[in-house]
Amino acid sequence: MDISDVRHHFDKYAFAWTGFYGGNSISDYVVRSRQAHVLKEVVACTPYRGVVVEVGCGGGQLLVELAHRRPDLSLLGLDVSIGMLTQAKAAGVESASLADARHPPLGPHTVDTLVAVAVAEYLPDWRLVVESLSEVIRPGGLLVMTFAHRRSLLSWVDREYRNRWQKQKDGSMHRVQVDVAQVRAALTSSGLTVQRITPLSFDAYCLRYLLDGNPRLTKWVSGTSWQLDRLFVRVPFARILGRALYVVAQKG
Ligand SMILES: C[S@@+](CC[C@H](N)C(=O)[O-])C[C@H]1O[C@@H](n2cnc3c(N)ncnc32)[C@H](O)[C@@H]1O
């Protein structure tokens, strides 16, 4: 997998990917729930009139929500896929450009909050990317990022499926999976202080999925999504199911 495969993949599936934000399948819930975490973090932690950059912004759903909730912020989306950027522009993202996460076109220490959600799994050189993203963050600024969790049961199933049945030909594009220790080491050596590394719990997604359709329960569940994941993360069984590691780190 190189960058042209990734670009080709997302150009081809840009429309379908954007559809996750409006659908009702379990994977739609996974995507939206992940976005809810990130949104909450960025809204709460970014200073007034701060600069937020989303690397791998995809169809721009996060940026649209951010513009709505924090109109004071300067927002910029970067992505390698023209198909995804076209979706982002159509969704109303004003500032989105073609750029590679490995070489972000940003000056050193210019960003208050840098977000990269569901991108690291497409980056074989993810450690170098963490390093270059860290360079553009202001001291005290935040990196909010997710990684594919190597030690989750679902990741193992995914790997086995690709290796044994699909013989690695055209399986899942999620090639790069990491564990907590690797992520922590990469963040620390890039001058970032880890605030949180949490496996996002698959059980919590499932519960939200099953409860939806009941308006009263849905209201309660959406108001407690963060606590729900924290609760599930304490249960080892739930922890190994969480396919994504959710990371918040601060620039020193
Ligand atoms: C799974 S999508 C996630 C999109 C969005 N972050 C979200 O959560 O909805 C991954 C995105 O990362 C982009 N991407 C992959 N590798 C990249 C790279 N090296 N630089 C910038 N964007 C990249 C893809 O084009 C795609 O839009």
The ligand as a MOL file (V3000), in Angstrom:
LIG
                    3D

  0  0  0     0  0            999 V3000
M  V30 BEGIN CTAB
M  V30 COUNTS 27 29 0 0 0
M  V30 BEGIN ATOM
M  V30 1 C -11.1430 6.7060 6.8880 0
M  V30 2 S -11.1050 8.3030 6.1860 0 CHG=1
M  V30 3 C -11.4650 9.3080 7.5890 0
M  V30 4 C -11.9700 10.6580 7.2000 0
M  V30 5 C -12.3310 11.5600 8.3800 0
M  V30 6 N -11.1630 11.8170 9.2030 0
M  V30 7 C -13.4460 10.9490 9.1870 0
M  V30 8 O -13.1900 10.5030 10.3060 0
M  V30 9 O -14.5740 10.9200 8.6920 0 CHG=-1
M  V30 10 C -9.3430 8.5350 5.9950 0
M  V30 11 C -9.0020 9.8290 5.2880 0
M  V30 12 O -7.5910 10.0470 5.3870 0
M  V30 13 C -7.1040 10.4780 4.1340 0
M  V30 14 N -5.6670 10.1740 4.0720 0
M  V30 15 C -5.0710 8.9510 4.0160 0
M  V30 16 N -3.7380 9.0850 3.9710 0
M  V30 17 C -3.4820 10.4140 4.0080 0
M  V30 18 C -2.2990 11.1880 3.9760 0
M  V30 19 N -1.0820 10.6220 3.8860 0
M  V30 20 N -2.3970 12.5290 4.0390 0
M  V30 21 C -3.6170 13.1330 4.1120 0
M  V30 22 N -4.7680 12.4580 4.1220 0
M  V30 23 C -4.7080 11.1150 4.0840 0
M  V30 24 C -7.9420 9.7250 3.1310 0
M  V30 25 O -7.9140 10.3050 1.8520 0
M  V30 26 C -9.3160 9.7820 3.7880 0
M  V30 27 O -10.0280 10.9290 3.4210 0
M  V30 END ATOM
M  V30 BEGIN BOND
M  V30 1 1 1 2
M  V30 2 1 2 3
M  V30 3 1 2 10
M  V30 4 1 3 4
M  V30 5 1 4 5
M  V30 6 1 5 6
M  V30 7 1 5 7
M  V30 8 2 7 8
M  V30 9 1 7 9
M  V30 10 1 10 11
M  V30 11 1 11 12
M  V30 12 1 11 26
M  V30 13 1 12 13
M  V30 14 1 13 14
M  V30 15 1 13 24
M  V30 16 1 14 15
M  V30 17 1 14 23
M  V30 18 2 15 16
M  V30 19 1 16 17
M  V30 20 1 17 18
M  V30 21 2 17 23
M  V30 22 1 18 19
M  V30 23 2 18 20
M  V30 24 1 20 21
M  V30 25 2 21 22
M  V30 26 1 22 23
M  V30 27 1 24 25
M  V30 28 1 24 26
M  V30 29 1 26 27
M  V30 END BOND
M  V30 END CTAB
M  END
